[in-house]
């Protein structure tokens, strides 16, 4: 994290005010590495975030289990504001995960726990990539 002295120094060098740099400092970060966010759970524990890149979504009607490789998980959940499929595909639109639509071609995210999570599709999605975001607290905090 940037400290206050560095924020002041940067704001003077680039000619913008300190509050603009503070917004940059406090901005949300999405990564496939574990990030400690600025958010707190209801019990005061810090919330961590980790993105999971999926090279291929499951095929037709299968439930696929994934290991998230996060240690010391206490409470874990999907950040449903930031999950997408078609990620990295050219000439295609990006869509949210989970996906529920009128045609019944749904993609479900479920059973996030201390070791992994599951995805189920209702049609073959193995040609599509995806990215999901998990947020969690740790038993060590």
Beta strands, then each sheet from edge to edge (+ up, - down):
strand 1: 35-40
strand 2: 46-54
strand 3: 63-67
strand 4: 73-78
strand 5: 84-85
strand 6: 95-96
strand 7: 107-110
strand 8: 116-121
strand 9: 130-138
sheet 1: 1+ 2- 9+ 4-
sheet 2: 1+ 2- 9+ 5- 6+
sheet 3: 3+ 8- 7+
end
